[in-house]
Amino acid sequence: MPQTLPLTNKISQASAGSTSFKWNEAKFGDGYSQRVPDGINYTKRKWSIVYDNIDVNDFTTIQTFVDTVGDGQYFTWQPPGINTSLKWILDGDVKFSQRSGNIWSVSFGILQVYDLN
């Protein structure tokens, strides 16, 4: 059973997402072109997830999560505005910073995947 993104109620509003589309395009000599989606899964979503000002217990939960899925396993998360959970993998570095005392910030990128499992 896949993991789910933990502590979703503590994700910062500084988090941001983007969507891109992959197309096959044919260009004609007269300036016209035609496009069709490249496969059935031509939509790619990316998010930058930020947990800001979390305590050490939440920090430990997130650190354990990224250590678990850091080997390329997918996890599930339902981003804002989407009606279903999607599959994601970590994308790039996970950044941890201690703000003061036991207050932490964590940020990492995630990338939507279409996994067979």
C-alpha positions as CSV (number, residue, x, y, z in Angstrom):
1,M,0.0,0.0,0.0
2,P,1.5,3.4,-1.0
3,Q,2.3,6.1,1.5
4,T,0.3,9.3,1.6
5,L,1.7,12.7,2.0
6,P,1.7,13.4,5.8
7,L,0.4,16.5,7.6
8,T,-1.4,17.9,4.7
9,N,-3.2,20.3,7.0
10,K,0.2,21.9,7.8
11,I,1.3,22.5,4.2
12,S,2.2,26.2,3.9
13,Q,0.4,28.6,1.6
14,A,3.8,29.3,0.1
15,S,3.5,25.9,-1.7
16,A,2.9,26.3,-5.4
17,G,2.0,24.0,-8.3
18,S,2.2,24.0,-12.1
19,T,0.8,21.9,-14.9
20,S,2.4,21.3,-18.3
21,F,1.2,19.4,-21.4
22,K,3.1,17.3,-23.8
23,W,2.0,17.6,-27.5
24,N,3.0,16.2,-30.8
25,E,2.9,18.9,-33.4
26,A,3.0,18.9,-37.1
27,K,4.1,22.2,-38.7
28,F,3.2,23.0,-42.3
29,G,5.0,25.3,-44.7
30,D,2.2,27.9,-44.8
31,G,2.4,28.6,-41.1
32,Y,-0.3,26.3,-40.0
33,S,0.2,23.6,-37.4
34,Q,-1.8,20.7,-35.8
35,R,-1.3,19.3,-32.3
36,V,-2.4,16.2,-30.6
37,P,-1.8,15.0,-27.1
38,D,1.3,12.8,-26.7
39,G,-0.2,9.6,-25.3
40,I,-3.0,9.2,-22.8
41,N,-1.1,10.7,-19.9
42,Y,0.1,14.0,-21.5
43,T,-0.6,16.1,-18.4
44,K,2.3,16.6,-15.9
45,R,1.8,18.3,-12.6
46,K,4.6,19.6,-10.3
47,W,4.4,21.1,-6.9
48,S,6.8,22.7,-4.5
49,I,5.6,21.6,-1.0
50,V,6.5,23.8,1.9
51,Y,6.0,23.0,5.6
52,D,6.9,26.2,7.5
53,N,7.2,26.7,11.3
54,I,6.6,23.1,12.3
55,D,7.6,21.6,15.6
56,V,10.2,18.8,16.0
57,N,7.6,16.0,16.1
58,D,6.1,17.1,12.7
59,F,9.7,17.6,11.4
60,T,10.5,14.0,12.4
61,T,7.3,12.7,10.7
62,I,8.2,14.5,7.4
63,Q,11.8,13.4,7.5
64,T,10.7,9.8,8.0
65,F,8.3,10.1,5.1
66,V,10.9,11.5,2.7
67,D,13.4,8.8,3.8
68,T,10.8,6.1,3.0
69,V,9.7,7.4,-0.4
70,G,13.1,8.7,-1.4
71,D,14.0,5.5,-3.3
72,G,11.5,6.4,-6.1
73,Q,8.3,4.9,-4.5
74,Y,5.2,6.8,-5.4
75,F,2.9,8.3,-2.7
76,T,-0.5,9.7,-3.0
77,W,-1.8,13.2,-2.4
78,Q,-4.9,15.2,-3.4
79,P,-3.8,18.7,-4.4
80,P,-6.1,21.7,-4.1
81,G,-8.7,21.9,-6.9
82,I,-8.3,18.2,-7.9
83,N,-11.1,15.8,-7.0
84,T,-9.0,12.7,-6.6
85,S,-5.7,11.6,-5.1
86,L,-2.9,11.4,-7.6
87,K,0.4,9.5,-7.6
88,W,3.6,11.5,-6.9
89,I,7.3,11.0,-6.5
90,L,9.9,13.3,-4.9
91,D,11.6,15.6,-7.4
92,G,14.9,17.0,-6.5
93,D,16.4,18.0,-3.1
94,V,14.6,18.0,0.2
95,K,15.6,21.1,2.1
96,F,15.5,21.3,5.9
97,S,16.2,24.4,8.0
98,Q,16.0,25.0,11.7
99,R,14.3,28.3,12.3
100,S,14.8,28.6,16.0
101,G,14.9,26.1,18.8
102,N,12.6,23.3,17.9
103,I,10.9,25.2,15.0
104,W,11.7,23.8,11.5
105,S,10.9,24.4,7.8
106,V,11.0,21.7,5.2
107,S,10.5,22.1,1.4
108,F,10.7,19.6,-1.5
109,G,9.4,19.2,-5.0
110,I,7.1,16.5,-6.2
111,L,6.2,15.3,-9.7
112,Q,3.0,13.5,-10.8
113,V,3.6,10.0,-12.2
114,Y,1.4,7.5,-13.9
115,D,2.5,4.2,-12.2
116,L,1.0,0.8,-13.0
117,N,0.6,-0.2,-9.3
